[in-house]
Amino acid sequence: MTEAILATPGALGEAVRRGIVRGDDPAEPAALLEKVRLHAYRIVDADVAGLEADVVLEAVLAAALAEGERRRRAALEAIG
């Protein structure tokens, strides 16, 4: 799944998506990606207004993938 999100052709280049995973967000969707990482339930239409749908999808998937992995590792550390 990771490679499908990061390495397949898309609206965002692979380098950009891998940068998002590292926290190096492009300027345009940076505020949206911060919300994805911290409190996705607060995302509203205005957060994605003016952004291309494919860019939003690919950027959000990359950010959510990284945040999910970070939280998974923290949980494993806490129970290990």
C-alpha positions as CSV (number, residue, x, y, z in Angstrom):
1,M,0.0,0.0,0.0
2,T,2.8,2.4,0.8
3,E,4.4,2.1,-2.6
4,A,1.0,2.4,-4.3
5,I,0.4,5.7,-2.5
6,L,4.0,7.1,-2.9
7,A,5.4,5.6,-6.1
8,T,2.6,5.4,-8.7
9,P,2.1,8.1,-11.3
10,G,-0.2,10.9,-10.2
11,A,-0.9,14.6,-10.0
12,L,1.9,15.0,-7.4
13,G,5.3,13.7,-8.2
14,E,6.8,10.9,-6.2
15,A,9.3,13.2,-4.6
16,V,6.6,15.5,-3.4
17,R,4.6,12.7,-1.9
18,R,7.7,11.3,-0.2
19,G,8.4,14.8,1.1
20,I,4.9,15.0,2.6
21,V,5.7,11.7,4.4
22,R,8.8,13.4,5.9
23,G,6.8,16.5,6.8
24,D,8.1,18.6,4.0
25,D,4.7,19.9,2.8
26,P,4.2,21.9,-0.3
27,A,3.0,25.4,0.5
28,E,-0.4,25.2,-1.0
29,P,-1.8,22.2,0.9
30,A,0.3,22.7,4.0
31,A,-2.5,23.9,6.3
32,L,-4.8,21.0,5.1
33,L,-2.0,18.5,5.8
34,E,-1.4,19.8,9.2
35,K,-5.1,19.3,10.0
36,V,-4.9,15.7,8.6
37,R,-2.1,15.0,11.0
38,L,-3.5,16.6,14.1
39,H,-7.3,16.7,13.9
40,A,-8.8,15.4,10.6
41,Y,-12.3,15.6,11.9
42,R,-12.1,19.4,11.7
43,I,-11.5,19.5,7.9
44,V,-14.2,21.4,6.1
45,D,-14.9,22.3,2.5
46,A,-13.0,25.6,2.9
47,D,-9.8,23.7,3.6
48,V,-9.8,22.1,0.2
49,A,-11.3,25.0,-1.8
50,G,-9.2,25.9,-4.8
51,L,-7.1,22.8,-4.6
52,E,-7.2,20.2,-7.4
53,A,-9.1,17.1,-6.3
54,D,-6.3,14.7,-7.3
55,V,-3.7,16.8,-5.5
56,V,-5.9,16.8,-2.3
57,L,-6.3,13.0,-2.5
58,E,-2.7,12.2,-3.1
59,A,-1.4,14.7,-0.5
60,V,-3.9,13.6,2.2
61,L,-3.1,9.9,1.6
62,A,0.6,10.5,2.0
63,A,0.1,12.5,5.2
64,A,-2.3,10.0,6.6
65,L,0.0,7.1,5.8
66,A,2.9,8.7,7.6
67,E,0.8,9.8,10.6
68,G,-0.7,6.3,10.9
69,E,2.7,4.7,10.8
70,R,4.0,7.2,13.5
71,R,1.0,6.3,15.7
72,R,1.4,2.6,15.1
73,R,5.1,2.7,16.1
74,A,4.2,4.7,19.3
75,A,1.6,2.2,20.2
76,L,3.9,-0.7,19.7
77,E,6.6,1.0,21.8
78,A,4.0,1.7,24.6
79,I,2.9,-2.0,24.8
80,G,6.4,-3.5,24.1
